[in-house]
Amino acid sequence: MPLAAPPSPVTVVIDRHDDALHTHTALAAHHLPSGRITLHPLVLQQRIVS
């Protein structure tokens, strides 16, 4: 059975204040042909209404 190639390094950057300049810069760095993928997850806040 052939051995799998080692995984590529992963960098996780967290922008706790969702700074627009930081987000724009990170998304602009997305470059699929080189294997660089930038995700900007949408976090939804739930409100409990009583």
Contacts in CASP RR format, 6 or more apart in sequence:
PFRMAT RR
TARGET T0000
AUTHOR 0000-0000-0000
METHOD contacts of the structure
MODEL  1
MPLAAPPSPVTVVIDRHDDALHTHTALAAHHLPSGRITLHPLVLQQRIVS
8 35 0 8 1.000
13 26 0 8 1.000
15 22 0 8 1.000
15 23 0 8 1.000
15 26 0 8 1.000
23 40 0 8 1.000
26 38 0 8 1.000
26 40 0 8 1.000
27 38 0 8 1.000
27 40 0 8 1.000
29 36 0 8 1.000
29 38 0 8 1.000
30 36 0 8 1.000
30 37 0 8 1.000
30 38 0 8 1.000
END
